């Protein structure tokens, strides 16, 4: 009954707001369509396009039309009657530009290039040149633009995320934000069930070449799902929305992996289509040493492994402009993953320091999945910033995680075999509605509602065989079926206010109701429903033209993710058994952060301080298995409390106009306490604390004739856990790139970790009843060659508007293009004082006033190709 009521309310919600829209004033006649106003908005400091700026058209004091600039800064306002108008152009972080006496005569009025900047004196400096192309500061997030990253070409999303401030990525691709792995990952504002299953695997599916930017949302507002204790990462891929067709080919080959990617788009009139595909294969080797010591026994295990994998991601998108203010889009995406590891393990078991037995095992493990996402989105714009959207998403993932282990004798003959079959399926359907209403020039109200219906199924069993005989069901091994249904109903309200003194405040409140039903082997699991009221407040204060300070508080909810719930008992390693826990409860986290960003001469500096407190924190717990000598069982539990306090420092320095160095340091001190199970099966108190640290450094040099070079290094120190620590690691890379044919083509060479055989990751667990030391050697030395080429015939005369998409950022393990996320509002317009100041600057500074574009046809074509 509750679900039916909430979903009914959700579908009625858009109808109420559509009926409630104010009608046009009676004294405002609708003019005949006689003219079109066009132009392009760029950054006055570096000439880069300013996307998503608000363009408002006024007749006297009445707003009559408007739009938002596209990715390339271009805009178009159609249906304008002949006459004289005023145009305001604004975007957060820039001064508002007001253009007066804009005359419309005939079919088209081209305003040319319009530059957004601050004071005239700053326009000639190179201090900020290119910095917005690297880092953008918004009230609740940091945006890293990755388009110029040559080293990651031929790699995947994990290679890009290692360069992003505030983020840390381990060698397996697992991502953490400020030391917390409890984050949400979105791809173009849209979730995918494969991300819910494994962030590391999802990152392998996304080609680095197609990543435009990465948004790190450290203090999410109420419009986002409450999930994600550490924050949200939104990966924006490159898009093309110009008229005509476009095709980009990227390929690379290396000793550790190869890739091939195709991205294309076509647009004609009101219809547009995008089509893309990416495939990546990798091949690597790894070595492992595992030492476990108990009260009267110990084990020493060596393993040699060959890793092979194929990952692919394909997408088809369609969009249609119903009218000037209504837009429809839909798409289908498919992701495929196939990872295999063949490993030979040698295990020595010692009793009272004497060798008792030796096991030799060959393990062949496979993990494969296929993911489909279908979406349909609708957007209606009533006026600039005033809009309504409704979005739907259906996702399904089928995943198989299987292995076959063979016990060998001294002659490597098979004695017995064991096979684990673990089939998983995850389906979810989401519907979401959002409404945005600006109030005057300084206020925005946002409301929305959302429903998610999620169904998870896991079917696991074990088969055994003697020698090379036939496999039969093994009744002595664990088997079963888990059915897990999770339904979420949510509603939110948010308010944005721009105060005098260049202070912006965003406050919101979100309510989420979570309803659970689960059964294992047909027997119901007693799970309680829960409700959460989640507040968030973000404030930013512009201290000067170059300095901004931010303060944010948010409360976040962290539900367990699918692999943590899966009760399949993984016996792949006989000395280290893993099993999920379907009884896990969500954890609740309070986050507080204070940040400062400023430009000092030729240096950009971002410093933030944060504190985090989590209750019912979900973490791994390990304890000995009494019936098996030298064996540890790993599971998940709500350990109790996890606290952290730390700082992040990011620096970007322009040594010359073409040579930059940037890097960052991440420090936090963590304290964990909770309950663990000792060797007698008794729950006892445990605690641990320590310093977590990491950092990165990158240098980029642009040379003549299309040549460029990059150097990069990354280090992540050990991470504290409740029962020990996880080891640290690092990497480094050098690369060169050459562009040709006016930038249409490029070829590059990059080398990673080329001075050493590999990197050793050492992790330790220490308790009163056991200790464990694990050393993983990853042989990741790599040299790769990359090649790319762009084909196409583009026309920027008309670019399509964008619809909004649904964002399920609510599952453990993992914004939008304009930094606003699903249903995000554009920045409020600037104050009257700022308009007057920008008007004065526009009158004094050449280039701040609109002027006709005097480029030749050839120059325009080159500019469009680069865009």
Buried (B, 14 or more C-beta within 10 A) or exposed (E): EEBEEBBEBBEEBBEEBEEEEEEEEEEEEEBEEBBBBBBBBBBBBEBBBBBBBBBBBBBEEEBBBBBBBBBBBBBBBBBBBEBEBBBBBBBBBBBBBBBEEBEBEEEBBEBBBBBBBBBBEBBEEEBBBBBBBBBBBBBBBBBBBBEBBBBBBBBBBBBBBBBBBBBBBBBBBBBBBBBBBBBBBBBBBBBBBBBBBBBBBBBBBBBBBBBBBBBBBBBBBBBBBBBBBBBBBBBBBBBBBBBBBBBBBBBBBBEBBBBBBBBBBBBEEBEBBBBBBBBBBBEBBBBBBBBBBBEEBBBBBBBBBEBEBBBBBBBBBBBBBEEBBBBBBBBBBBBBBBBBBBBBBBBBBBBEEEEEEEBBBBBBBBBBBBBBBBBBBBBBBBBBBBBBBBBBBBBBBBBBBBBBBBBBEEEEEBEEBBBBBBBBBBBBBBBBBBBBBBEEBBEBBBBBBBBBBBBBBBBBBBBBBEEEEEBEEBEEBBBBBBBBBBBBBBBBBBBBBBEEEBEBBBBBBBBBBBBBBBBBEEEEBEBEEBEBEBEBBBBBBBEEBBBBBBBBBBBBBBBBBBBBBBBBBBBBBBBBBBBBBBBBBBBBBBBBBBBBBBBEEBBBBBBBBBBBBBBBBBBBBBBBEEEEBBBBBBBBBBBBBBBBBBBBBBBBBBEEEBBBBBBBBBBBBBBBBBBBBBBEEEEEEBEBEBEBBBBBBBBBBBEEEBEBBBBBBBBBBBBBBBBBBBBBBBBBBBBBBBBEEEEBBBBBBBBBBEEEEBBBBBBBBEBEBBBBBBBBBBBBBBEBBBBBBBEBEBEBEBBBBBBBBBBBBBBBBBBBBBBBBBBBBBBBBBBEEBBEBBBEBBEEBEBBBBEEBEEEEEEEBBBBBEB
